[in-house]
Each structure stands twice: as structure tokens, then as C-alpha cells.
């Protein structure tokens, strides 16, 4: 089978999920009165679904740039741990910069599957999987922005799409029997929400939860 066809078949589940997720993102951007070109630009340059959703609210609330930058850093810190897994393999490809840029939770999972299968031209297969996945995200973003422009009504509740995704992640985390991060993060968020205003609790929650997890991981490793 042609490598592009193999990659397309492998990436199909991710592409379908990205299509609907990015469509909702494009709608949110339009409802926040941000031009369609900003939606596309963010999906090309930022390309990190969770933060793109959060970014809409941050921009709408006129959040300081430093808070936005720190939020982006902590929300995507996990990618620092993904990269080294395939660093040597990616370096063998002329698409090395793009393979790094396009590495997401979903493509990382597919890359692990490709690596375990020991197929030929693994890095080329990873490249096309990443490319098809991002193209799907871009198509969904453009569709969402277009629909948001032509629809005369305001769609309420579309932003819950992001909440639903986070709930799914939490459920998956809970079912993996790693209960401590879920419980700890929930307690930290609730306590700081009670102490701080709704607009200001998220970044301190991320910082404190990250610090606790680092200390917890170090302690369990030492034991």
C-alpha cells in the first residue's frame, strides 16, 4: 500500500475528531468577533487544540500577554517530554522542524504505534500522519469560521465542546488508576477558585498543581 494511503487510513480517527473539534473552535472565534484569518493563523502557527480554545477566552477578557504566555507554557509543558522520544528519528527527515511543530497528543500516540509496528519508512509515515491531521484541523477551522460568519443566530454553549474534551481526558485518567493527579488538581482548583476571582484562579492553579506533581513524582521515584 502507498505510504500516503497508509498514513491517511491510520490518521482517519484523529482527522474525524479534529474536524469537529476545530469546527467548534472556528465558531467560537467568530462569536468572539475575531476574524476568520486569526482562526486560520492560530491553527497554522499555534496548533494546540486545548490552548486554542482557552486562548479565545483569554483574548476576549483582555488578559495580559504575560499571563497568556505562561498559560500556554504550562498547558503544553507535556510536549517537552514527548519530543525526546522521537528526536533521533525525526532528525533523519527533511521535515524535521514540521514533525516537531505538529506533534500533538493524538499524533504522538499514533507515532508510538508506528514505531512499535517496525514498518519501513517510519518517519515518512509519521510525517504524513501529522500533515493529514493538521489539514483536517485547518479544514474544520475554516468551516467553523465560515458557518459562524453566515449564521444570523448566536450559538449558545458551543464552548462546552472544550469542557467535554477535558471531562473525557479526566475520565480516561481516572480509569487508568492514576487517581492522585485528578483529585489533587480538583482540590487545588476549587480552593483557589474560592480564594481568587474566577478570572485569576487558573494560572495559580496550574502553577501549584504542577509544583505538587513534580514533588510527588520525585518522592515516589526516590521510594
TAFEN-V440812 format. One record per residue. N is the residue number from 1. RES is the residue in three letters. SS is DSSP state (hx for helix, st for strand, lp for the rest). PHI is phi as a letter, one per 30 degrees, with the letter a starting at -180 (none if undefined). BURIAL is b if it has 16 or more other C-alpha atoms within 10 Angstrom, else e. Layout:
[[N RES SS PHI BURIAL] [N RES SS PHI BURIAL]]
This chain:
[[1 UNK lp none e] [2 UNK lp e e] [3 UNK hx d b] [4 UNK hx d e] [5 UNK hx d e] [6 UNK hx d e] [7 UNK hx d b] [8 UNK hx d b] [9 UNK hx d e] [10 UNK hx d b] [11 UNK hx d b] [12 UNK hx e e] [13 UNK hx e e] [14 UNK hx d b] [15 UNK hx d b] [16 UNK hx d e] [17 UNK hx d b] [18 UNK hx d b] [19 UNK hx e b] [20 UNK hx d b] [21 UNK hx d b] [22 UNK hx d b] [23 UNK hx d b] [24 UNK hx d b] [25 UNK hx d b] [26 UNK hx d b] [27 UNK hx d b] [28 UNK hx d b] [29 UNK hx d b] [30 UNK hx d b] [31 UNK hx d b] [32 UNK lp d e] [33 UNK lp i e] [34 UNK lp c b] [35 UNK lp e e] [36 UNK hx e b] [37 UNK hx d e] [38 UNK hx d e] [39 UNK hx d b] [40 UNK hx d b] [41 UNK hx d e] [42 UNK hx d b] [43 UNK hx d b] [44 UNK hx d b] [45 UNK hx c e] [46 UNK lp d e] [47 UNK lp h b] [48 UNK lp b b] [49 UNK hx e b] [50 UNK hx e b] [51 UNK hx d b] [52 UNK hx d b] [53 UNK hx d b] [54 UNK hx d b] [55 UNK hx d b] [56 UNK hx e b] [57 UNK hx d b] [58 UNK hx d b] [59 UNK hx d e] [60 UNK hx d e] [61 UNK lp d e] [62 UNK lp h e] [63 UNK lp d e] [64 UNK lp e e] [65 UNK hx e e] [66 UNK hx d e] [67 UNK hx d e] [68 UNK hx d b] [69 UNK hx d e] [70 UNK hx d e] [71 UNK hx d b] [72 UNK hx d b] [73 UNK hx d e] [74 UNK hx d e] [75 UNK hx d b] [76 UNK lp c e] [77 UNK lp d e] [78 UNK lp d e] [79 UNK hx d b] [80 UNK hx d e] [81 UNK hx c e] [82 UNK hx d b] [83 UNK hx e b] [84 UNK hx e e] [85 UNK hx e e] [86 UNK hx c b] [87 UNK hx e e] [88 UNK hx d e] [89 UNK hx d e] [90 UNK hx d b] [91 UNK lp d e] [92 UNK lp d e] [93 UNK lp c e] [94 UNK lp d e] [95 UNK lp c e] [96 UNK hx e b] [97 UNK hx d e] [98 UNK hx d e] [99 UNK hx d b] [100 UNK hx d b] [101 UNK hx d b] [102 UNK lp c b] [103 UNK lp d b] [104 UNK lp b b] [105 UNK hx e e] [106 UNK hx d b] [107 UNK hx d b] [108 UNK hx d b] [109 UNK hx d e] [110 UNK hx d b] [111 UNK hx d b] [112 UNK hx d e] [113 UNK hx d e] [114 UNK hx d b] [115 UNK hx d b] [116 UNK hx d e] [117 UNK hx d e] [118 UNK lp h e] [119 UNK lp d e] [120 UNK lp d e] [121 UNK lp h e] [122 UNK hx e b] [123 UNK hx d b] [124 UNK hx d b] [125 UNK hx d b] [126 UNK hx d b] [127 UNK hx d b] [128 UNK hx d b] [129 UNK hx d b] [130 UNK hx d b] [131 UNK hx d b] [132 UNK hx d b] [133 UNK hx d b] [134 UNK hx d b] [135 UNK hx d b] [136 UNK hx d b] [137 UNK hx d b] [138 UNK hx d b] [139 UNK hx d b] [140 UNK hx d b] [141 UNK hx d b] [142 UNK hx d b] [143 UNK hx d b] [144 UNK hx d b] [145 UNK hx d b] [146 UNK hx d b] [147 UNK hx d b] [148 UNK hx d b] [149 UNK hx d b] [150 UNK hx c e] [151 UNK lp d e] [152 UNK lp d e] [153 UNK lp c e] [154 UNK lp c e] [155 UNK lp d e] [156 UNK lp c e] [157 UNK lp i e] [158 UNK lp d e] [159 UNK lp d b] [160 UNK hx d e] [161 UNK hx e e] [162 UNK hx d b] [163 UNK hx d e] [164 UNK hx d e] [165 UNK hx d e] [166 UNK hx d e] [167 UNK hx d e] [168 UNK hx d e] [169 UNK hx d e] [170 UNK hx d e] [171 UNK hx d e] [172 UNK hx d e] [173 UNK hx d e] [174 UNK hx d e] [175 UNK hx d e] [176 UNK lp d e] [177 UNK lp i e] [178 UNK lp c e] [179 UNK hx d e] [180 UNK hx e e] [181 UNK hx e b] [182 UNK hx d e] [183 UNK hx d e] [184 UNK hx d e] [185 UNK hx d b] [186 UNK hx d e] [187 UNK hx d e] [188 UNK hx e b] [189 UNK hx d b] [190 UNK hx d e] [191 UNK hx d e] [192 UNK hx d b] [193 UNK hx d b] [194 UNK hx d e] [195 UNK hx d e] [196 UNK lp c e] [197 UNK lp d e] [198 UNK lp e e] [199 UNK lp d e] [200 UNK lp c e] [201 UNK hx d b] [202 UNK hx d b] [203 UNK hx d b] [204 UNK hx e b] [205 UNK hx d b] [206 UNK hx d b] [207 UNK hx d e] [208 UNK hx d e] [209 UNK hx d b] [210 UNK hx d b] [211 UNK hx d e] [212 UNK hx d b] [213 UNK hx d e] [214 UNK hx d e] [215 UNK hx d e] [216 UNK hx d e] [217 UNK hx d e] [218 UNK hx d e] [219 UNK hx d e] [220 UNK hx d e] [221 UNK hx d e] [222 UNK hx d e] [223 UNK lp d e]]
